Amino acid sequence: MTDLPLDEVALLSLRRRAAQQVEQREWAAAQASLEVLRGATPDDPRLALDLAAVTQARGLLRNSTALLLEAAQAPAPAPGVLLAATRNLYFAGELVAARHCLDRVEARGSLPTAALVELARLRWMLGEYSQAYALSRRAMDNGADTPDAHYLHATLAQFNGDLDIARRGLLECLRTWPRFGEAAVALVNLEKQRSEERLELLDSHLSRLRADPPGPAQQLAMANFHAARFKVLDDLGRAEEAWQALERGNALMRALHPYDAAGEAAICEALLRTSRHLADRVASPPLQHEGPQPIFVVGLPRSGTTLLDRALSSHSSIVSAGEINDFRRQLRWTADVPAAGVAGMLEVLRRVDTIDFRELGRRYLAQTQWRAPGKRWFVDKNPINVRMVPFIRLALPHAVIVHIHRAPMDVCYSNMKAMLGASPAYSYGMESMAHYYRLYRTLVERWHQDCPGLVHEVAYEDLLRAPVATLSGVLARCGLQLEPACLHPERNASPVATPSCNQVREAPHLRSLGEWRRYESQLEPLAAALRA
């Protein structure tokens, strides 16, 4: 008996069934329904996107990625389909294909404002800050009027050094959307606060928020406004009031994003076992690769990674790739494990013997070469790659790994005051901060035991006090000589994406050393936990 084509009624019914199966998380049934639909309408790339989401939910990352690539190559998809494909390809680690999707959308010329905003956001996610800023300006000229669009534009202005435009944009955000806490934090971080003007603005917004119904959105907004108040009060030298604001904001963030101490400890233990398991394995012969090679700058957030990145990328043979996630995403692809927090990382480590490290290195290089045309080296400065050292050794034998570290109290305090969002849940309490710091130091010490000489150590304090010797040591690992520009990272004109981007445009100074001592008595529990 020959199968007959599905008519429109049957197709509609099947679409509804697939949607219901997805809603009920019946992934295998949803995949079967979508595959039937795709067979009936093979020219609809949206079905490939839907199927990619379902196969990823089933833990089939490689299959999901293949479907995304297929959707991206469809002959004439709508801009919305290409933008959706781009976002998914980005998280899958297929950045070359993601950029190609964006090029196809931009080639269409006239685009609606919402599409321009999304284009800008995706270019920003890819680290293409100049292109993102140009697209954002077009969206503003077209009348973009959402809080996210205005905040994105102000953020990109800040990254590209247009601080006046960033300031005006953030003030407009707060005037139009007075509960937009992220805009308050960004505004006070633009510069050192020297008057109470911003404090009065923040207090008025907090008063409104207190009258709102309690809930996660209200809590997050209040946490951001308290963090902004801390920054202003700290700048003004009002330490007691500043600490109270920091405590209030961090308490709200702890309630919203509890620290998973057991999960982080499990990852650390699994990494230690994996490192010992891989310690005697010899790296495959390096890939015959003539393009740029990576310099991994690793450590804790707020340890000086950005300053080191800016100094190194001031060299004529080095460019900054920024804080990219490419290595971990390619590691997940080679292990065929979708991103899933602690459970996902533990599953990757369980599958370590199935990983083809040469393929991992090949994929990483294939997805990063566009970032460094004509250069010998590029800086990948994602601090979390401190967990990836054993895998980098096997996948990329020619890579240089630089670990930058900072005095424990300085780096822990700097994390606690930074309001870095949901991911660093460890940073909103003293016990959790100390716990995470101890795990991090345990890993670093193991890397030195298992891979002696692999990781080049840089002390943040040495980078500030003895930059010639410190930078010369790093550059020697790359076969390069120090250039005068490296000693003036504040003159590096390339965009920079960090909450402290105003600071990295200043000449390096020693004022950040020992900042925690302003709150020495309040931070005694942290000091005690670190001593323990």
C-alpha positions in Angstrom: 0.0 0.0 0.0 1.4 3.4 -1.0 1.5 6.2 1.5 -0.6 9.1 0.3 0.5 12.8 0.8 -1.0 14.5 3.8 -3.7 17.0 3.0 -3.9 20.4 4.7 -6.3 19.3 7.4 -4.1 16.4 8.3 -1.0 18.6 8.3 -2.7 21.1 10.6 -3.8 18.4 13.0 -0.3 16.9 13.1 1.2 20.4 13.8 -1.1 20.8 16.7 -0.2 17.3 18.0 3.5 18.0 17.7 3.1 21.3 19.6 1.2 19.6 22.4 3.8 16.9 22.6 6.5 19.5 23.0 4.5 21.3 25.6 4.2 18.0 27.5 7.9 17.3 27.0 7.1 14.0 25.2 10.3 14.4 23.2 10.3 11.1 21.3 6.7 11.4 20.2 7.3 15.0 19.2 10.3 14.0 17.1 8.3 11.4 15.3 5.5 13.9 14.5 7.9 16.5 13.3 9.7 14.0 11.1 6.4 13.1 9.4 5.7 16.8 8.9 9.1 17.4 7.5 8.7 14.6 5.1 5.4 16.2 3.9 6.8 19.7 3.7 10.6 19.4 3.1 11.0 23.0 2.0 9.9 24.5 5.4 13.1 25.3 7.3 11.1 26.1 10.5 10.4 22.4 10.9 14.2 21.8 10.9 14.5 24.4 13.7 11.7 22.8 15.7 13.2 19.3 15.2 16.6 20.6 16.2 15.1 21.8 19.5 13.5 18.5 20.2 16.5 16.4 19.4 18.6 18.6 21.6 16.1 18.1 24.4 16.6 14.4 23.9 20.4 14.8 24.4 21.3 14.4 20.7 23.5 17.5 20.3 25.2 16.5 17.1 21.9 15.6 15.4 20.4 18.9 16.6 23.4 20.9 15.2 23.1 19.1 11.8 19.5 20.2 11.6 20.3 23.8 12.5 22.9 23.9 9.7 20.4 22.5 7.3 17.9 25.2 8.2 20.6 27.9 7.8 21.3 26.7 4.3 17.7 26.7 3.1 17.4 28.5 -0.3 15.2 31.5 0.7 14.1 31.5 4.3 12.3 34.4 5.9 14.6 36.8 7.9 12.9 35.6 11.1 13.9 32.0 10.4 17.5 33.0 9.7 17.7 35.1 12.9 16.3 32.2 14.9 18.8 29.8 13.3 21.6 32.2 14.1 20.8 32.3 17.8 20.6 28.5 18.0 23.8 28.1 15.9 25.6 30.5 18.3 24.8 28.3 21.3 25.7 25.2 19.4 29.1 26.6 18.6 28.6 26.9 14.9 29.7 30.5 14.6 30.9 30.5 11.0 27.4 29.4 9.9 25.8 31.9 12.3 27.7 34.8 10.8 26.7 33.6 7.3 23.0 33.7 8.4 23.4 37.3 9.5 25.2 38.3 6.3 22.2 36.8 4.4 19.7 38.8 6.4 21.7 42.1 6.1 22.0 41.6 2.4 18.3 42.0 2.1 18.7 45.8 2.6 15.6 47.4 4.1 14.6 45.6 7.3 12.0 46.2 10.0 13.2 47.8 13.2 12.7 44.7 15.3 14.9 42.8 12.9 17.7 45.4 13.1 17.6 45.2 16.9 17.9 41.4 16.8 20.7 41.7 14.2 22.6 44.1 16.5 22.0 41.8 19.5 23.3 38.7 17.6 26.4 40.6 16.3 27.0 41.6 19.9 26.7 38.0 21.1 29.3 37.0 18.4 31.6 39.7 19.7 31.3 41.9 16.6 30.8 45.1 18.6 31.5 47.6 15.8 29.0 46.0 13.4 26.5 45.6 16.2 26.8 49.3 17.1 26.2 50.4 13.5 23.1 48.2 13.3 21.8 49.5 16.7 22.2 53.1 15.4 20.1 52.2 12.4 17.4 50.7 14.7 17.4 53.8 16.9 17.1 56.0 13.8 14.1 53.8 12.7 12.4 54.5 16.0 13.2 51.5 18.2 11.2 52.0 21.4 11.6 49.0 23.6 13.7 49.0 26.8 15.9 46.2 25.6 16.7 48.0 22.4 17.6 51.2 24.2 19.7 49.3 26.8 21.5 47.4 24.0 22.3 50.6 22.2 23.7 52.2 25.4 25.7 49.1 26.1 27.2 49.0 22.6 28.0 52.7 22.8 29.9 52.0 26.1 31.8 49.1 24.6 32.8 51.2 21.6 33.9 54.1 23.8 31.0 56.6 23.2 30.4 57.2 26.9 28.3 60.4 26.3 25.8 58.4 24.1 25.8 55.6 26.6 25.1 57.9 29.5 22.2 59.6 27.7 20.8 56.3 26.6 20.8 54.8 30.1 19.2 57.9 31.6 16.5 57.7 28.9 16.0 54.0 29.8 15.5 55.0 33.5 13.2 57.9 32.7 11.0 55.8 30.4 11.2 52.5 32.2 11.9 53.4 35.8 12.1 49.8 37.0 15.0 48.9 34.7 17.6 48.0 37.2 20.3 46.8 34.8 20.3 50.3 33.3 21.0 51.8 36.8 24.0 49.5 37.3 25.4 50.3 33.9 24.9 54.0 34.4 26.8 54.3 37.7 29.6 52.0 36.3 30.3 54.5 33.5 32.5 56.7 35.7 33.4 57.5 39.3 30.5 59.1 41.0 31.5 62.5 42.6 28.1 63.9 43.8 24.8 62.6 45.2 22.9 63.3 42.0 22.7 59.7 41.0 22.0 58.6 44.5 18.8 60.7 44.6 17.7 59.2 41.2 18.3 55.7 42.5 16.4 56.3 45.8 13.4 57.6 43.9 13.3 54.5 41.7 13.7 52.2 44.7 10.7 53.9 46.4 8.5 53.0 43.5 9.8 49.4 43.4 9.0 48.9 47.1 5.3 49.5 46.3 5.2 46.9 43.5 3.9 43.4 44.2 6.7 41.1 45.4 8.0 38.6 42.9 11.2 37.6 41.0 11.0 40.6 38.6 10.7 43.0 41.5 13.4 41.3 43.5 15.8 41.4 40.6 15.1 45.1 39.9 15.6 45.9 43.6 18.9 43.9 43.7 20.2 45.9 40.8 19.2 49.3 42.3 20.9 48.3 45.6 24.0 47.3 43.7 24.0 50.7 41.9 23.5 52.5 45.3 26.5 50.6 46.6 28.7 51.8 43.7 27.7 55.5 44.3 28.1 55.3 48.1 31.4 53.5 47.7 32.6 56.2 45.3 31.6 58.9 47.8 33.4 57.2 50.6 30.3 56.5 52.7 31.4 53.0 53.5 28.8 52.0 56.2 25.9 52.9 54.0 27.6 51.3 50.9 28.0 48.0 52.7 24.4 48.0 53.7 23.3 48.5 50.1 25.7 45.7 48.9 24.3 43.3 51.5 20.7 44.1 50.5 21.4 43.6 46.8 23.4 40.4 47.3 20.8 38.9 49.7 18.1 39.4 47.0 20.4 37.7 44.4 21.1 34.8 46.8 17.4 34.2 47.1 16.9 34.4 43.3 20.0 32.3 42.4 21.0 30.0 45.3 24.6 28.7 45.0 24.9 25.0 44.2 27.8 24.1 46.5 27.3 20.4 46.0 27.2 20.7 42.2 30.3 22.8 42.0 32.2 20.4 44.3 31.1 17.5 42.2 32.4 19.2 39.0 35.7 19.9 40.8 36.1 16.3 41.9 35.2 15.0 38.5 37.7 17.4 36.9 40.4 16.2 39.3 39.8 12.6 38.5 39.7 13.3 34.7 43.0 15.3 34.9 44.7 12.4 36.6 43.2 9.9 34.1 44.5 12.0 31.2 47.8 13.1 32.7 49.8 10.4 31.0 48.1 10.7 27.6 50.3 12.2 25.0 48.8 14.8 22.8 48.3 13.9 19.2 50.6 15.5 16.7 49.5 19.1 16.3 47.3 19.9 13.4 49.0 21.3 10.4 47.5 24.7 10.9 49.0 27.9 9.4 46.4 30.3 10.8 46.4 32.1 14.2 46.7 30.1 17.4 45.0 30.8 20.7 46.4 32.3 23.9 44.0 31.2 26.6 43.8 33.7 29.5 42.2 32.0 32.4 41.5 32.6 36.1 38.6 33.9 38.2 36.4 36.8 36.9 37.7 40.1 38.2 41.3 38.8 38.4 42.8 41.1 35.7 41.9 39.0 32.6 40.7 42.1 30.7 43.8 44.2 31.4 46.1 41.3 30.4 44.0 40.8 27.2 44.2 44.5 26.3 48.0 44.6 26.9 48.6 41.5 24.8 46.3 42.5 22.0 48.1 45.8 21.7 50.9 43.7 20.1 51.0 43.8 16.3 50.9 40.0 16.0 48.0 39.5 18.5 44.3 40.3 18.4 41.7 39.9 21.1 38.8 37.5 20.5 37.2 38.5 23.7 35.4 36.4 26.3 34.3 33.6 24.0 32.8 30.2 24.8 34.0 28.3 21.8 36.2 25.7 23.5 33.6 24.5 25.9 31.0 24.4 23.1 33.2 22.3 20.9 34.0 20.0 23.9 30.3 19.4 24.3 29.9 18.7 20.6 32.7 16.1 20.6 31.1 14.5 23.7 27.6 14.8 22.1 26.2 16.4 25.3 24.0 19.5 25.2 24.5 22.3 27.7 22.7 21.4 30.9 24.4 23.0 33.8 26.2 20.8 36.4 24.6 17.6 35.0 25.7 18.4 31.5 29.3 19.0 32.5 29.4 15.8 34.6 28.1 13.8 31.6 30.8 15.3 29.4 33.4 14.2 31.9 31.9 10.7 32.1 32.4 10.4 28.3 36.0 11.7 28.3 37.3 8.4 26.8 35.0 8.9 23.8 36.3 12.3 22.9 38.5 12.7 19.9 40.8 15.5 21.1 42.3 16.1 17.6 38.8 16.7 16.3 38.1 19.0 19.2 41.1 21.1 18.3 40.2 21.1 14.6 36.6 22.3 15.4 37.8 25.0 17.8 40.2 26.4 15.3 37.7 26.2 12.4 35.2 28.3 14.4 37.6 30.9 15.6 39.9 31.8 12.7 37.6 34.6 11.4 38.4 36.5 14.6 42.0 37.0 13.8 42.7 37.6 10.1 46.3 38.2 9.4 47.5 37.7 13.0 49.7 34.9 14.5 47.8 34.8 17.8 44.4 35.6 19.3 43.5 35.9 23.0 40.6 33.8 24.2 40.1 35.3 27.6 37.2 33.4 29.1 38.1 32.9 32.8 36.0 29.7 33.1 38.5 28.0 30.8 40.6 27.5 33.9 38.5 24.2 34.1 39.5 23.2 30.5 43.3 23.0 30.9 43.6 19.2 30.6 41.5 19.2 27.5 43.2 22.2 25.9 46.6 20.4 26.4 45.4 17.4 24.4 43.3 19.3 21.7 45.6 22.3 21.1 49.2 21.4 21.9 50.5 24.7 20.4 48.1 26.9 22.5 49.5 29.1 25.2 47.7 29.0 28.5 48.2 32.0 30.9 46.7 31.9 34.4 46.3 35.3 35.9 45.7 35.4 39.7 45.1 38.1 42.2 45.3 38.4 46.0 42.4 36.3 47.4 40.6 39.0 49.3 40.9 41.5 46.5 39.5 39.1 43.9 36.8 37.7 46.1 35.6 41.2 47.2 35.7 42.4 43.6 33.4 39.5 42.6 31.0 40.2 45.4 30.6 43.9 44.5 30.3 43.5 40.7 26.6 42.3 40.2 27.5 40.0 37.4 24.1 38.5 36.9 22.7 35.0 37.4 25.7 32.8 36.4 28.2 33.6 39.2 25.8 32.6 42.0 28.9 32.0 44.2 29.5 35.8 44.3 26.5 36.8 46.4 27.6 35.4 49.8 30.9 35.2 51.7 30.7 31.5 52.4 29.8 30.6 48.8 32.5 33.0 47.5 35.2 31.3 49.7 33.9 27.8 48.7 34.1 28.6 45.0 37.6 30.2 45.4 38.9 27.1 47.2 37.7 24.8 44.4 39.3 27.1 41.8 42.6 27.0 43.7 42.5 23.2 44.0 42.1 22.9 40.3 45.0 25.2 39.5 47.3 23.3 41.8 46.3 20.0 40.2 47.1 21.4 36.7 50.6 22.3 37.9 51.0 18.8 39.3 49.6 16.9 36.3 50.9 19.2 33.5 54.1 20.8 34.9 55.2 23.8 32.9 52.0 23.9 30.8 50.3 26.9 32.5 52.2 30.2 32.6 51.5 32.1 35.8 50.9 35.9 36.0 50.2 37.8 39.2 47.9 40.7 38.7 50.0 42.7 41.1 53.1 42.0 39.0 51.3 43.1 35.8 50.7 46.5 37.5 54.1 46.9 39.2 56.4 45.2 36.7 54.7 45.2 33.3 57.8 44.9 31.2 59.1 41.7 32.8 55.6 40.3 33.2 54.4 40.8 29.6 57.8 39.8 28.2 57.5 36.5 29.9 54.0 35.9 28.4 55.1 37.0 24.9 58.2 34.8 25.0 55.9 31.8 25.3 54.5 32.9 21.9 57.9 33.5 20.4 57.3 37.3 20.4 59.2 40.3 21.7 57.6 43.0 23.8 56.4 46.0 21.8 56.0 49.5 23.4 52.2 49.5 22.7 51.8 46.6 25.1 52.8 48.9 28.0 49.9 51.3 27.1 46.7 49.1 27.0 44.6 52.3 27.6 45.5 53.3 24.1 44.1 50.1 22.6 41.2 51.4 20.5 39.4 48.2 19.9 35.9 47.7 21.6 35.9 46.1 25.0 33.0 44.3 26.6 33.3 44.3 30.4 31.5 46.0 33.3 34.8 47.8 34.0 35.4 48.9 30.5 35.9 52.5 31.6 38.7 51.4 33.9 40.6 49.6 31.2 40.6 52.8 29.1 42.6 54.4 31.9 46.4 53.9 32.3 47.1 50.9 34.6 47.2 52.0 38.3 47.5 50.5 41.8 44.3 51.9 43.2 42.5 48.6 42.9 45.0 46.8 45.2 43.7 46.4 48.7 40.3 47.9 48.0 38.7 45.4 50.2 40.3 46.9 53.3 37.7 49.7 53.3 35.3 46.9 54.5 37.8 44.9 56.5 35.6 44.4 59.5 32.5 43.5 57.4 34.5 41.1 55.3 36.1 39.2 58.3 33.8 36.2 57.7 35.1 35.9 54.2 38.7 36.2 55.4 38.0 33.5 58.0 36.4 31.2 55.4 39.4 31.6 53.1 41.8 30.9 56.0 39.9 27.7 56.7 
